[in-house]
């Protein structure tokens, strides 16, 4: 009896050992670590990197071979860290860029590796406010230096360049042809008083006397005076011709205007006659229909 009882106890103990041995080995390989997420308090803008910090504490008795950080559901590590000794605390910087403004909830997956075994721990969730990018500040224009001012300001002694002006077009005018200057008429020589003085009788009738001698020609001064006296007559004659041409042009324009109004009156009278004929014809047709 005792031998059978001992065999039964041994079998039960062996079965319990065989059952709990794999579980103990699995828990012995587990990686134990604690993580926490934080972010520095500062202004965050769209399109800029926002830096987060993941704090990792290795609470296991064994060393961790590697640490990798992922976005939730991500397949590519966004940050990594090397081995971590037991009880060691490390801080891993994780950058992240936001495409839209507003409040965003952020958390990460942290995976620890030891001997090819993975252990995943999810960090706490924090809220980050992302603002629109600020408007660019215009760059102030630097003040000009004295040398630049001297070159840009006009010199007080500089002569302004006159703007080109078109010369007025002279209207063609009919210039009167000056009449040829009349030949200067020599003044008659003063006749001698025959009553007071009596010429002696000539013995020879063929000898010419003082009255038969040729008169001297006029001087150049007398010719110039005669030409100057004739110029006002020429100018007055030219002005008279120009006034006559203007009067003739005005009379022609008045004749054209009178003819234009005459044509308008004739056309209006013709139109009135046509309208009267049309009205009379229409009235006669209506009268025939009524009859």
C-alpha positions in Angstrom: 0.0 0.0 0.0 2.7 2.4 0.9 4.7 1.7 -2.2 1.6 2.3 -4.4 0.8 5.5 -2.5 4.4 6.8 -3.0 4.3 6.0 -6.7 1.0 7.9 -7.1 2.5 11.0 -5.4 5.6 10.8 -7.5 3.6 10.6 -10.7 1.5 13.7 -9.6 4.6 15.7 -8.8 6.2 14.7 -12.1 3.1 15.7 -13.9 3.0 19.1 -12.2 6.7 19.7 -12.9 6.2 18.8 -16.6 3.2 21.1 -16.8 4.7 24.2 -15.1 8.2 24.0 -16.5 7.5 25.6 -19.9 5.6 28.4 -18.3 8.4 29.2 -15.9 10.9 29.2 -18.8 8.7 31.6 -20.8 8.4 34.1 -17.9 12.1 33.8 -17.2 12.7 35.2 -20.8 10.3 38.2 -20.4 11.8 41.7 -20.7 10.6 44.1 -18.1 10.9 47.9 -18.6 8.9 51.0 -18.0 8.4 53.9 -20.5 6.9 57.4 -20.3 6.4 60.1 -23.0 6.8 63.9 -22.6 7.2 67.0 -24.7 8.8 70.4 -24.0 6.3 73.2 -23.6 6.9 75.5 -26.6 5.1 76.9 -29.7 4.7 74.2 -32.4 4.0 75.1 -36.0 2.7 73.2 -39.0 5.6 71.7 -41.1 8.1 71.9 -38.3 9.6 69.0 -36.3 8.1 68.6 -32.8 10.5 66.8 -30.5 9.2 64.2 -28.0 11.1 62.4 -25.3 10.6 58.7 -24.4 12.0 57.8 -20.9 12.9 54.1 -20.6 13.8 52.3 -17.3 15.1 48.7 -17.5 13.5 47.1 -14.5 14.7 43.6 -15.5 17.6 41.8 -13.9 19.1 41.2 -17.3 20.5 43.6 -19.9 18.3 44.7 -22.8 20.1 44.3 -26.2 18.2 47.0 -28.2 15.3 49.4 -28.0 13.2 50.5 -31.0 10.3 53.1 -31.1 7.5 53.0 -33.7 4.3 55.0 -34.4 1.2 53.2 -33.5 0.7 50.5 -36.1 3.9 51.5 -37.9 6.4 49.1 -39.4 9.4 51.4 -39.6 11.3 52.5 -36.5 11.4 56.2 -36.1 14.0 56.1 -33.3 16.4 53.5 -31.8 18.7 53.0 -28.9 21.5 50.5 -28.0 21.8 48.2 -25.0 20.4 49.1 -21.6 21.8 47.7 -18.4 19.5 46.5 -15.6 18.1 49.5 -13.7 19.5 52.0 -16.2 17.4 55.0 -17.3 17.7 56.4 -20.9 16.0 59.2 -22.7 15.3 58.8 -26.4 14.4 61.8 -28.6 11.6 61.2 -31.1 10.9 63.9 -33.8 7.5 64.1 -35.4 6.1 66.5 -38.1 2.4 67.6 -38.2 0.7 68.6 -41.5 -2.4 70.2 -40.0 -3.0 72.7 -37.2 -4.9 72.0 -34.1 -4.7 69.6 -31.1 -3.1 66.2 -31.7 -3.0 63.1 -29.4 0.4 61.4 -29.5 1.7 58.0 -28.3 4.3 55.5 -29.4 5.1 51.8 -29.4 8.4 50.9 -27.6 9.9 47.5 -28.3 12.7 46.0 -26.3 14.8 43.1 -27.7 16.8 40.5 -25.8 18.1 37.2 -27.3 15.8 37.6 -30.2 12.7 38.0 -28.0 10.5 41.1 -28.4 8.5 42.9 -25.8 6.2 45.8 -26.7 5.1 48.5 -24.3 2.8 51.4 -25.4 3.6 54.9 -23.9 1.2 57.2 -22.3 -0.8 59.7 -24.4 -0.1 63.4 -24.5 -1.9 66.2 -26.4 0.1 68.7 -28.5 -1.2 71.9 -30.0 0.1 72.8 -33.4 -0.3 76.4 -34.8 -0.4 77.8 -38.3 3.0 79.1 -39.5 3.5 82.8 -38.8 3.5 85.3 -41.6 6.9 86.2 -42.9 8.2 89.5 -41.6 9.2 91.9 -44.4 12.9 92.8 -44.4 13.4 96.5 -43.7 15.1 98.5 -46.5 18.5 99.8 -45.3 18.9 103.5 -45.2 21.0 104.9 -48.1 24.5 105.9 -47.3 25.7 109.5 -47.8 27.5 108.4 -51.0 24.4 106.8 -52.4 22.4 109.9 -51.5 24.9 112.1 -53.3 24.7 110.0 -56.5 20.8 109.7 -56.4 20.0 113.3 -55.6 20.2 115.7 -58.6 22.9 118.3 -58.5 21.6 121.9 -57.9 23.9 123.3 -60.6 22.9 120.7 -63.2 21.0 122.3 -66.1 17.7 120.5 -66.8 17.5 119.0 -70.2 14.8 120.8 -72.2 12.1 118.6 -73.7 12.1 118.6 -77.5 9.3 120.6 -78.9 8.0 120.4 -82.4 8.5 123.5 -84.5 5.2 125.0 -85.6 4.4 124.4 -89.2 4.1 127.6 -91.1 1.1 127.9 -93.4 2.0 128.6 -96.9 1.2 132.2 -97.9 1.3 133.7 -101.3 4.1 136.2 -101.2 3.4 139.1 -103.5 6.0 139.6 -106.2 7.7 142.9 -105.7 7.2 145.2 -108.7 10.4 146.3 -110.3 11.7 149.5 -109.0 11.0 152.5 -111.2 14.0 154.1 -112.6 14.8 157.2 -110.8 13.8 160.3 -112.8 16.5 162.9 -112.7 15.4 166.1 -111.3 15.3 169.0 -113.8 18.1 171.4 -113.6 17.1 174.8 -112.3 16.4 177.0 -115.3 18.1 180.2 -115.5 16.1 183.4 -115.5 16.2 184.5 -119.1 14.5 187.7 -118.2 17.2 188.9 -115.9 20.2 187.6 -117.7 20.5 187.7 -121.5 22.9 185.3 -123.1 25.2 186.9 -125.5 24.5 186.3 -129.1 26.6 183.5 -130.5 28.5 184.2 -133.5 28.4 180.6 -134.5 24.8 179.1 -134.6 26.2 175.5 -134.6 27.8 175.9 -131.1 25.6 174.3 -128.4 24.4 176.4 -125.5 23.9 175.6 -121.8 20.3 174.4 -122.4 21.4 171.9 -125.0 23.9 170.1 -122.7 23.0 166.6 -121.3 21.7 166.6 -117.7 23.8 164.6 -115.1 22.5 161.1 -113.9 20.8 160.7 -110.5 23.0 159.7 -107.5 22.8 156.3 -105.7 21.2 157.8 -102.6 18.3 159.1 -104.7 17.7 155.7 -106.3 17.6 154.0 -102.8 15.0 156.6 -101.6 12.9 156.0 -104.7 13.0 152.1 -104.1 12.1 152.5 -100.4 9.1 154.7 -101.4 7.8 152.0 -103.7 8.0 149.1 -101.1 5.0 150.1 -99.0 2.9 150.1 -102.1 4.1 146.5 -102.8 3.3 145.4 -99.2 -0.1 146.9 -99.2 -0.8 145.2 -102.5 0.2 141.8 -101.1 -2.0 142.3 -98.0 -4.9 143.3 -100.2 -4.5 140.1 -102.3 -4.5 137.9 -99.1 -7.6 139.6 -97.7 -9.3 139.1 -101.1 -8.4 135.4 -101.0 -9.8 135.0 -97.5 -13.0 136.8 -98.5 -13.4 134.5 -101.5 -12.9 131.4 -99.3 -15.5 132.5 -96.8 -17.9 133.2 -99.6 -17.3 129.7 -101.0 -18.0 128.1 -97.6 -21.2 130.1 -97.2 -22.3 129.0 -100.7 -21.6 125.3 -99.8 -23.6 125.7 -96.5 -26.5 127.3 -98.4 -26.5 124.4 -101.0 -26.4 121.8 -98.2 -29.4 123.3 -96.4 -31.2 123.5 -99.8 -30.6 119.8 -100.4 -31.9 119.0 -96.9 -35.1 121.0 -97.5 -35.6 119.4 -100.9 -35.1 115.9 -99.4 -37.5 116.6 -96.6 -40.1 117.9 -99.0 -39.7 114.8 -101.2 -40.1 112.5 -98.2 -43.2 114.4 -97.1 -44.7 114.0 -100.6 -43.9 110.3 -100.6 -45.5 109.9 -97.2 -48.6 111.9 -98.3 -49.0 109.8 -101.4 -48.7 106.5 -99.4 -51.3 107.8 -96.9 -53.7 108.8 -99.7 -53.2 105.5 -101.5 -53.9 103.5 -98.3 -57.0 105.6 -97.6 -58.4 105.1 -101.1 -57.9 101.3 -100.8 -59.8 101.2 -97.5 -62.6 103.3 -98.9 -62.9 100.9 -101.9 -63.1 98.0 -99.5 -65.9 99.6 -97.5 -67.8 100.4 -100.7 
